[in-house]
Amino acid sequence: MNRYVAVVMLVVVFALTGLGLVMLSSVTAPLSDSANQLQKQLIWLSGAMVLFSIVGWVDYTVWRRWAWVIFGVSIFMLLLVFVPGIGSRVKGASRWINVLGFKLQPSEFVRIAWVLLLAHYLAYHQARIREWKEGFMWPLGWLMIPLILLRLEPDMGTLILLGATTLVMMYVAGSRVWPLLSVGGLGGVGVIAMLWMLPERRARILAFLHPEEHKEGKFYQIWQGMLAFGSGGTQGLGLGNSRQKMAYLPESTTDSIFAIVGEELGFYVAIAVVMAYMVLLVCGLWIALRAKDRFGMLLGFGLVFGLCVQALINIGTVTASIPPKGMPLPFVSYGGSNLLICYLAIGLLLSIHRQSMRAQRPRAELIIDDTTPRI
């Protein structure tokens, strides 16, 4: 299992990516700019594969030396979204920057940079991880920098994901449980309060609680997604035969692409996609638990947790299982920034696995030498 876990992980990732390209081609076929969107996604995928190859080949401990620099650069990028002429405001949110005709979402890069920095910090202070200052106050204090900027954008989904990832990594590192539970509870109450104070978010919550009353309003997108799943049934309508993509389902190439999967390919394929993320979670945790050092273990946990929780939020939103929050489906949804970051995370996991296998070879050779007969 340890030998083939990386192969299984990569097969799942490439299968999800292939599904995403097929669904993007199907969804955008009736649109005039279908070739443009598919071409852009292929360009992003090419860049993601190059990044994945470099990061997977380089020893992941190299990035530890630059953890603070990488985090600082990501915060600087996050500040650029508020600069006129560089930042781009869409639907009332400042989350993107324009680079050479492409839109980058700095909050995606902050996720990786923070996980890298937190893994470095917790591994460096592992002897004092249960102390109040080093093991609790400092990590949460540094976390407030990206959280405040994410609140100003606003990007509540990434804010929640970043906070949850931090608490999980601190728990895995050995921090005290009760303070983490207290912070998690207070953070949850604070997030609900912030969502309630934002008129747009409050309207979404009310629509989720009373879907029938808001199916033509704030719940329209989720309602159309549910209709897509219902019309697809178990077998699906067939690839390219979706009716909801005909200007009925908003964000059908990004946040709602899983609904089109269910409509065109059916319930069984949709369940297979969910199972694929579960396999990805198991493979990622397996790699993290067998890392050669504590830094690799914490980094692996943070990376795979972020990917799979993002998938959970997307699928839960599309199926009306949780309050609506727009998040792309990893490896499947259209979007360059998220695709780059997802492949960057997989590259780091692959590097952790390669280095752990390399560290185990001398031990294996020693065991073989010990079992050989001596004269």
N, C-alpha and C positions, 0 to 999 in steps of 0.2 A: 504494500500500500504506500509506504513512504517513497518508494522508487517511482511509482506511477501517478502519484497524487497531482503533480504539476501537469502531467499530460491530460488527465481528466479535467483539471481546471481550465486549461487552454482550449480543449475541445468544446467545453460549455461556453466559454467566452466567444469563440469564433462562431459557434452555432447561433448564439444570440445576435451577434453582429450581422451574420448573414440573413437572419430573420428580419432584422431591422432594415437592411437594404431592400429586401423583397417587399416588405410592407410599405416602405417609403415610395418605392416605384409604383405600387398598386394605388396608394392613397393619392399621389400627385398626378396620376395618369390623366384624369379629366381636366387638370389645371393647365393653363398656358405656360407657366414657368416650371413645369415638372422636371424638365431636363436640367434646369438651373439648380434646383434644390438637390437633385440626385448628384449632380456634378460637384456641388459644394460639399456634400456629405462625403463623397469619395476623396476629395482633397483633404478634408479633415481626417479621414480614416488613414490616408497615406502618412500624414504627419504624426498621427497617433501611433502607427506601427513603427515608425522610425524612433519615436520617443520610447516606446515600449522595448524595442530592441536594445537601445543604449542603456536604459535603466536596468533591464534584466541582465545585461552582461556585466555591468559595473558592480563591484562589491557595495552593498547598501550602506555599509559603515562609513563610506566616503562622504555620504550626504550628511552624516551626523556632525561632521566638523563645520558644516555650513548651515546648520539648522537655524541659528539666529539670523543669519543673513537672508536666507530664503523666506523666513517669516517676515522680516522687515520689508523685503521687496513685495511680498503679497499684500501687506498692509498699505504700502505706497500705491499699488495697483487699485486697491479698494478705495483709496482716497480720490483716485482719478475719475471715478464715476460722477463725482460732484463738480468736476471742472467743466465749464461751458466749452463746447467745441470738441471735447474729447469724450466726455460721458454722453450716454444716450438714454433718454427718458422714454419709456414705453408703458402705456396704460397706468401712468401715475407712479411708476417705480424707476429709480435710477440704479440700474444693475449692470449696465453694459458699457464698454469702451470700444471705440472704433479704431481698428488697427488694419491699415492697408486694405480697406474695403470689407474686412471681416469684423464681426462683433465678438468680443471676448467678455466672459462673465467672471470678473475677478474673485467673486465669492467662492467659485469652484476651486480656484487655486489656493485660497485661504484654508480650505478644508484639509488639503494635503499638507500644506506648510505647518498648520497647527498640530496635526497628528504627528508629524516628524519632530517638531519642537517638544511637544509634550512627552513623547516616547524618550527623547534624549534627556529631558529634565528628570523624569521619574526614574530612569535607569541610573542617572548620575547620583541621585539622592536616595537610592534604594535603602541605604542603611538608616535613614531618618524619615522614611516614608510615613511612619505612624505619628510623627510629631506634628503639632498643630501648624507651625509656621511653614516648614519646608514641604510637608506632605499634604497641605490643605490650602492655606491662605495664598501662597505664591502662585500655584497653578491657576486657581480661580481668579486671582488678581490679573494675571496676564490675559486670561480668557476674556475679561471685560473689554479689552481693546477691540477685537473683531466684533464682539457682540453689540457694542454701541454703534459701530459703523453699519452693521447689518440692520440694526433697528432703524437707522436713519434712511436707509435706501427706500423702502423697507424690504427685507427678504426674511420673512419670519420662518420659512421652511428651513433654510440653511442655518438660521439661528438656533432653532430647536434641534436640528441634527448635530450641530457642533457642540451644543451643551450636553446632549445625551451621550455622544461619543466620549467627551471628556470625563463624565462620571463613570462610564464603563471602564475606561482605561485606568482611572485612578483606583477603582475597585480591584481590577486585575493586578495592579501594581502593589496592592496591599494596604491602601489607605483605610482609615477607620470607617466602618459601615454606617454607623448612626449619623455622623456629620454629613456623609454623602446622601443618605436618605432624606435628611432635613433640607439640604440644599436642593435636592431634586424636587421635593414637595413644594418648597417655597418658589423654586424656579417655575414649576408647573402653574402655580397660582398666578405668578407674575406674568407668564406668557398669556394665560387666559384673560387676565386684566388688560394687557396691552391689545390683544385681539379685540376685546370688547370695546375698547376706546377708539379703535379705528373703524369708521363707519362701513367701509367696504368689507372688512373682515367680519364685523358683527352681523352684517346682512347675510354673509355666507353661512355663519353658524346658525342663524335663525332659519335659513332656507334648508339646511341639513336636518334640523329638528322638525320642520314642517314641509316636507318635500312636495306634497300634493298642491300646496298653496303657492309654491314658488317655482313650479316646473316651467313656467314661461319667463321666469326672471333669473334670480341668482342661482337657482338650481338647474338651469336649462342645460348646461354642459353635462352635468352628471346624469341628468334624466335621459338625454340623448345617448349617453354611453350605456345606460341600462337597457334602453331600447335596442341598441346594437347587439348587446349580449343576448337579449331575448330572441331577436330575430335570427341569430346565428345558430342557436340550438346546440346539439351535440356534434353535428357534422359540419356546420358552417354553410354559408351560401356559396362558397367557392372563391378562390383567389381572384380579386378584381371585381367581385360582384357586390361589394358593400353599397348599401343605399345611404347610410348615415354620413359617408364621406362626401356626399353631394351637397356640400354647404350646410348640412344639418348639424354636424358635430364640430364644435369649435376646437382648435388646437389638435386636429386629428393626426398630425405628424409628430407632435411632441408629447404633451401631457396625456393625451387621450388615445395614443396609438394602441394601447393594450385592448381597448374596446373594439378597435377594428380587427385586431387579431382574433378576438372571440367571435366577431360577426362573420368574418370571411373564412376562418379556419376551424371554428367550432370550439366547444367546451374542452375537448380532449387536448387540443393543442395549447389552449390557454392554461390548462392544468400542467402540461409539460413545461411551459415557460416558468410557472411557479416552482416546479420541482427543480428546474435548472438553477434557479437562485438558491434553493436549499442545498443543492450539490456544491455550488460555489461557496456557500457559507461553511459547509463541512470541510471542504478542501482548504479554505483559507485558515480556519481554526487549526486544522491538522498541521499546516505549515508553521503557523505561529507557535504552537506548543512545542515544536521540535527545532525552533531557532537555536542558533549556536550561542546566543547571549540574550540578556534581558531586554536590551534595546530592540533587537529583532522581534522578540516575542510581543512586546508592547506595540511596536509599529505594525506588525501583522494583525493583531487584534483590532487596532484602530482602523486600519484600511478596510478589512473585510466587513467590519461592523457598519462602517459608513456606507459601503456599497449596498449591502443587503437591506439596511433600514431605509435607504432611499428607494429601493425597489418595493419594499413593503408599503411605504407611504404612497407611491404612485399607484400600485395595484389596489390598495385600500381606498384611495380616493375615487378611482375609476369605478369600482364596484360599490360605491356608497357605503363602505364599511366604516370609514372614519370621516370627520369633517373635511371638506374640500381644501386641498392645498396643492398648488401646481408644482410638480417636480417631474423631471424627465425620467423615463425608464432606462436604467443603465444599459448601454450597448445597443439599445433598440431604438430609442427616440431620436428624432432629428435634432442636431445641435452640436456644434464643434467643441465648445469649452468642456461640456460634460463628457464627450467622447474622449478627448485628450486626457482628462483627469482619470477617467475609468481605466484607460490603458496604462496610465502612469502608475496607478495603484496595483494593477496586475503585474506590471514590470517589477515593482518593488517586492511583491510577494514571491515572484519567480526568483529574484536575487536572493531573498532570504532562504528559499528552499535550496538553491544551488550552493550557497555558502554552508548551510547545515550539512548537506550531503558531503561536501568537501571536507568538513571538519570531522566527519565520521569515518572517512577512509583510513586514516592512520590507526584508529582503534580496531577496525576490521582486520587490517594487516597484522596488527599486534596479536589479535586472537588467533589468527591462522598460524603465526610463528610459534605461539605457545602450545598449540595442539600437535605440532609436528614431533615425531619421535626423536629422542636424543640418544646418542651413543656414548 
